[in-house]
Amino acid sequence: MKTVNKLISLFLILFFLTLSSPAQAAEARKMLGPYEVTIRISRNPPIVGDNPLEIEIKDPGGRRITEAQVLVNYYMPPMPRMAPMNFTEPAKQKGDRYQMVMRLIMDGPWVIALKITLGGKMSTVKFQINAR
């Protein structure tokens, strides 16, 4: 009986620890010319529903860029007999990063295309995610 009680106690402790520990954010990094672009999605994997997205742009010296305009276009690749799922929204600057919330309406593969305007020139970098 003591062994069963210990096992139950251990199970409950592990269960509550997993509930209280935050999920690791999804993070991806790509180069856009000389700039390093990092995205962080607070949920890993992203879920159907609201997914906060944070974008960071660094120059070659590692300094964060704060004078860019960032337009986020997220879409599901076209599939037969399905309506297009394509959404575009500007990211708002918060300190030295850019933020917005993606509302994914279906599980499966999504593309995040960041259209970054810096110094009058627009460039696009794409990331692939899989919502569940």
N, C-alpha and C positions, 0 to 999 in steps of 0.2 A: 504494500500500500504506500509506503514511503517513496518508493521508486516512481510510482504513478504520480504522486503529488509533486515530486521534483520535476518530472517530465512536463506536467501541466503548467507548473510555475515557469519553467524555462520557455515553453511554447508561448505563454502569455507575455513574458518579457520581450521575446523576439518579435512577437506580433505588434506590440505597442511601439517598439523601437522603429520598426519599418513604417508605421503610421506617422510617427513624428519626424522622421528624417526626410528632408526635402529631396525631390527627384533631381537628378543631375540634368542640367540644361543641355540641349543639343547645340553644338557649336561647329561651325565650318569656316574655313579661311581660303581666300583665293587672291591672286594678284590681278590687279587691273592696271596695266602699264607699270609705273613705278610705285603704285599705291597698294597697300595691303588692306583688303576688305574682309572683315569678320562679321558673321551673323551669329546671334545667340537666340534660340527659341527656348522659352522657359520650361517647356515640357519636352521630354525625350522618351518615347517618340512623340511628335506632335499629335494632337487629338482632333477629332471632328468637333468644331466649336472654336472658341476664342483661344488664340495662341499669341501671347506678347512676343514681339520681335524687337531685338536691339541690334543696331548696326554701328560698327566702328570702322573708321577709315584712317589709316596712318600713312604719313609720307615716308620717303626712303630713310629719313633719320629717326623714324619711330614716333614722331610727334603726331598727335591726333588732329585730324582736319575738322574744322568746325564751320567753314564757310561754304560747304557744298549744299546743293539741293539734291534730295534723294527721293525718287519716286519708286514705290514698290509695286510691281506687277506680279501677282501670283495667280497661277492658272494650272489646271489639270490638262495634260496633253490630250488632244482630241481623240475621241473614241467613237466607233460607229454607233449610230442610233442614240447618241447622247447630246443634250444641249451643251454648248460651250460653257465652261466654268472659268471665267476670266475676270479678275478684279484688279483695280489699280487705285492706289491711295498714296498720298505723300507721307513720308515719315517726318515727324516733328523733331527738331533739335532739342535735346534735354542735356544741358551741360556740354560735354565733349563727345556725345553720342547722339544717335538718331533712333527714335522709337515709334512704333505703331503696333496695332493689333490686327493679326490676320484672322479672319473668320473662315475656317475651312469647312465646307459644307458636305464633304464626302470623304470616306477613307480611300487610301490609294496614293499613287504618285502625284506629286505637285512640283511645279517649277517656280522658283522665286527669282524674278529678273529685276535686279536693282539698276535703275537708270540714274546714274550719278552725273550731275552737272557741276563742273569745277573749272573755274577760269573761263567760262563761256563755252566750254566743250563738253558734250554729253557722251558718256561711255556706258556700256551695259556689261554687267557680270551676272552670271546665272548660277544658281544653286539648286540641287535636287533634294527633295524631302519625301518621306512616306508617312502619311497620316494614318492613324489607327483609331 
